[in-house]
Amino acid sequence: MSAGASAPAAHDLLILALETATPFASVALLRRGALLAEFTTTGARPHSERLLPAVDHVLAAAGVGLAEVGAFAVSIGPGSFTGLRVGVATLKGLAFGDARPVAAVPTLAALAASAAGSAEPVLACLDARRGEVYAAVWAPGGTAWAPLVPEGLFTPAALARVAPRPCTLVGCPGEEALLESVCDALGGGARLSGPAPPRAFHVGRLGLVLLERGETVAVSRLAPRYLRRAEAEARRTGEALEEAGCGG
């Protein structure tokens, strides 16, 4: 940038977004909230082997180089512990050593964005294992940053005590049995939307909101938001849940 030139507004930046909280790793490139390229990986190979090739694929599809990316957005959880670690570590490698801004986006907000047109509150759920779900609820058309029910770790019965009815339930492919159990617990008050994984496209669009607000995270401080502690950590501390906070 030449002397005296101002930095481009967040809206004009190329944003590279990563989503790795589920088995469906996703990479997207956006400008002004519009999707330029997106690639979602599936299959048995781990995210650690698939993510960087997916980044290369998206950049090549858009005809740009990594140096042209002006900002990053990453899904920080909750979700798969291993997947989140891979996503955060990969982003740190891509953004290391420069001042490009990073937005840390809650995974459940990105998942809920797939039902942004719902006329009912949106209940986003991901399998947390052990008969529990990660979940949060948003008002129809509401901001992803002001959920009606904040993200948390719930049994289906506990979720039924706080979730509004009627609502639209969104979740990830492969977790249909879990979603049906949540529907049953809500007593038929939930309309199950077709399962779809959280997309890097939605991570990028939500990241743009954070970037425009100046709510960025130093890449050195970026960390996954697990909600639940790893089993070994839970045994060591006697606490099953993380302390409140996010990837900042």
N, C-alpha and C positions, 0 to 999 in steps of 0.2 A: 504494500500500500504506500502510495506516495505521501510525502510530508504534507500535512494539512488536510489530507483526505479523511472524511468521516467513515466510520465503520458502517457497513450495510445494515439496514433494519432487519430484525429477525424474520420478518415476513418475506424478505427477498433472498434469504439464505437457502442454499441447498442443504437439506436435512437428511442424514442417513440414520435410519431407525432399525433397531434390532429387537426381536421378540423371541425368547428362548425358554419361557416358563413352562411350556408343555412339550410333548413329543414332536410338535409341528413347528420347528424353528422357521422364522420368517425374517426377511430383510427387505427394506423398502427405501426408495429415494423419493423425496418430495420437494416441491418448491411452491410457496404460496398456498400450502394446504392441498395442492393437486398432486396426484400420484404420477411419477415419471416412470418408475419400474418397481416391480416387486417379485420376490421369489420365495416360495415356501418349500421346505424340505420335508420329506417323509421317508420312512424306511427304518431299517435296523441299525444303520450306522449312527454313532453318537454325534451330538452337536459339535463336539470338539473337532471332528473330522469334516463336518459339512458346512460350518458357518462361514469360514473365510472364503471357500469357493463360492458360496452364495453371495457374499459381498462383492467378489470379483464379477460374478455374473450380472448383478444388478448395475454396477458401475458401467460395465461394458454395454449392457442393453441401453443405458441412457447416454452413452457416448461421452462419459466424463471420467476424470481421474480422481483419486482420493484427495489430492491436494485442492480440488475445487469444492469439496464439501465444506460448508461453513459452520455446521453445527451437528450435534448428535443427539439422538433420543434412544433410551433403552428401557425396556420393561424390567422393573426391579423386584417384582413379586407381589404376592406370594405365588408359589408354584413349586416345580421340581427344584430341589436343592442343587443338584448337579447342573441342570440346565441353566438356572440363574447364574451360577458361578461362571459357567462358560461364557454366557452373554456379557456379563460385567467384565470379565478378564479380557475378552476379545475387544470390547469397546475401549478399555484402558490401553490396550496395545495400539489401536487405531488412532487414539487421540493423545497418546503420550507425548510430552515434550512441547506442546503448543498450547495456545490460549483459546482454542475453539470451544464454545460453550457446550455443555452437556445438560440435557433434561432427563430427570429420573421419573418415569411414568408408572403409576400403579398398574399391575397386570389386570386386576379386576375392572378398572376403569376402561382399559383397552378392550376387554371382553364385552363389557356393557355397551360400548360404542357400536357394536354390531347390531344392536336393537335401538338405535337412536331415534328411529321413527315411531316407536311404540307410543300408544296413547295411554299406557298404563305404566306404573313404576316398573323399573327393570331390576331384576334380581340376578346377579352374576355369581356363579358357583364354580369352583374347581375342587377336585378330589384332594383331600388332605390326608387320606388313608385313615386307618383305625376307626372307621365309621363316622368320620367328621368331614366337614367341608370348609373351605375358605369361601367367604361370601360377603357381599355388600349390596345395598339397594340404592338406586338413584330415582329421583322424580322423573316423570316423563318429560323429555326435552330439557332436563335440568343440567346444570354444570357437573362435570365429572369430579369436581373438587369439593362438592358439598353433598355427600351422600345422605340419604334419609336414614340408612343404617350403616354406620362406619364398618370398614373391612374388619373381619374377625374370624375366629375359628369356632365353628358351631357343630353340634349334632343336628340332624334334621329336625328333631323335636324342639331343640332350643331355637333354631332358626324360625320355626313356625310360630314361636311366641312373639317374635319381633317383626316379621315380614308383613307388609301390607297386603291386602287382598282387594281386588284382583291384582295380579302382577304378571309380567312377562319374565319367564325363566330362561336364561341363556347359560350354556356350558360348552364343554369341549367334546368333540367326537371321541368315542371310546369310553365315555363316562355316562352312557345312557342309563345304566342301572341305577347309578347314584342319583341322576337327575329325576328318575321316576320315583325314587324313595323320597326326595325332597317334595315332589308334587304330591305324593301320598300324604306326607306330613302336613302339608298346607291344606289338606282337605278339599282338593279340587279347585282351590283359589288361584292356581298358577297356570298360565298358558305356556306350554313348553315350545320355545322357538327352536327351529332346526339347529342341532348342535353345530358349532363352528368354532375353530380355535381363535384365540386372540391374534390379530394381525399386526404386523409391523407398520402397515399403513395407518392404522388407528393409533399406534404408539407415536408415530411421527406427527399426526395431526394434534394429538393431545400435547405432545412435546412442544409444538409450535406455540400453544397457549402459554405454557410455562416460560418459554424463551421470550415471548412478547412481554410477559410480566417481569422479566429479569430474575425469575426463580430458577437459577441454574445451580449445578453441583460441581465443585472442583473435582476433576477426574481422579485425583489422588484420594479423595474422600468417598468416592462412589462405592456403595456396598449393597448387596441384595437385601430385600425386605422379606424375611422368611415367615414371620408371624410365629411359627412353631420352631423351637430350638431343635437342632439335630439330637438324635437320641442320646448320643454320648455326652453332649453338652447338658442335656436335661438331667441325666444321672449325676453329672458333676455338680451342677448348681442347685438341683432340686426344684428348678423352675421350668415348666413346659413351654411357656410363651416368652417371646422376646420382649424387651422393654419397648415402650412406645417410641416411634420415630420413623424415619424413612431413610432413603439412600443419600442423605446429605451429611 
